Amino acid sequence: MSEKAIVKEIRIPVADWKALEARSADTHVPTEELIREALRRFLAEQDRITRARRALRKSSGIWRDRDDLQQTSVELVNSLREEWDERAQ
């Protein structure tokens, strides 16, 4: 590992550690690298969720001042959801 690192002691349940060791043996990837990769993926997913939530909050109320809609924005969104649910079945 070329970048600076912090050494941190963590507690991992025995069953999880055994599964991690088995994965390490199967893939020939050290357990430490599997943990680092899992952490990177977790942090990336959390960043994606945070960005999505920000965009959702930012978009809230964007149709508020429209006068060309026959329904309120809540009614319109609900009807779109119903349509999507029907398509999914």
C-alpha positions in Angstrom: 0.0 0.0 0.0 1.6 3.2 -1.1 -0.4 5.9 0.7 -0.3 6.7 4.3 -2.5 4.5 6.5 -3.9 4.5 10.0 -3.8 1.3 12.0 -7.0 0.7 13.8 -8.1 -2.2 16.0 -11.7 -3.3 15.3 -13.9 -6.1 16.5 -15.3 -8.5 13.9 -17.7 -11.3 14.8 -16.1 -14.7 14.5 -18.5 -15.8 11.8 -17.7 -12.7 9.7 -14.0 -13.2 10.1 -14.2 -16.9 9.1 -16.2 -15.9 6.0 -13.6 -13.2 5.2 -10.8 -15.7 5.5 -12.6 -18.1 3.3 -13.1 -15.4 0.7 -9.5 -14.5 1.0 -8.4 -18.1 0.4 -10.8 -18.5 -2.6 -9.7 -15.2 -4.3 -6.0 -15.2 -3.2 -6.6 -11.6 -1.9 -5.4 -10.7 1.5 -8.1 -10.1 4.2 -6.8 -6.6 4.7 -7.3 -5.8 1.1 -10.8 -7.3 1.1 -11.6 -5.1 4.1 -10.2 -2.0 2.4 -12.2 -2.7 -0.7 -15.4 -3.2 1.3 -14.8 0.1 3.1 -14.2 1.9 -0.2 -17.4 0.5 -1.7 -19.4 1.4 1.4 -18.1 5.0 1.4 -18.8 5.3 -2.3 -22.4 4.0 -1.8 -22.9 6.4 1.1 -21.7 9.3 -1.1 -24.1 8.2 -3.9 -27.0 8.1 -1.4 -26.0 11.5 0.0 -25.9 13.1 -3.5 -29.3 11.5 -4.4 -30.9 12.9 -1.2 -29.5 16.3 -1.9 -30.8 16.3 -5.4 -34.2 15.1 -4.2 -34.4 17.9 -1.5 -33.3 20.4 -4.1 -36.0 19.3 -6.5 -38.7 19.5 -3.9 -41.3 22.0 -4.9 -40.0 22.7 -8.4 -43.6 22.5 -9.7 -45.0 24.6 -7.0 -45.7 27.7 -9.2 -46.8 26.0 -12.3 -50.3 26.9 -13.4 -50.5 24.6 -16.4 -51.0 21.4 -14.4 -54.5 20.0 -13.8 -53.4 18.2 -10.7 -51.4 19.2 -7.6 -47.8 17.9 -7.8 -48.6 15.3 -5.1 -51.5 14.0 -7.1 -49.4 14.0 -10.3 -46.6 12.1 -8.7 -49.0 9.6 -7.1 -50.6 9.0 -10.5 -47.2 8.5 -12.1 -46.3 6.0 -9.3 -49.5 4.1 -9.9 -48.7 3.9 -13.6 -45.2 2.7 -12.9 -46.5 0.1 -10.5 -49.0 -1.2 -13.1 -46.2 -1.5 -15.7 -44.1 -3.4 -13.2 -46.7 -6.1 -12.7 
